[in-house]
Amino acid sequence: RGIRLLRPSYRNRTPRPDEHLLKPVRQLIESVNDTLKGQLDLELHGGRTIEGVGARIAQRLLAMTAAIWHNRATGQPVTRSLIAYDH
């Protein structure tokens, strides 16, 4: 299908030609994961089934999205801050 997956090379191998493209993407993924775990307490979701976990994660993502939208709509200087909503 013409899909080529990129992955880091092993330590004892020569780096692959496109390997430099992975670093910015990995940093973005790590940043998103840290935000989800830190601000949204996703490690303590409390779901007991796959559906329950999905619902609780979706609920928290929707709440975060609504908070960011509200901050932008009201002209807050920092739109991604959730400090005002952290109880």
Order of alpha helices (4+ residues) and beta strands (2+ residues): alpha-alpha
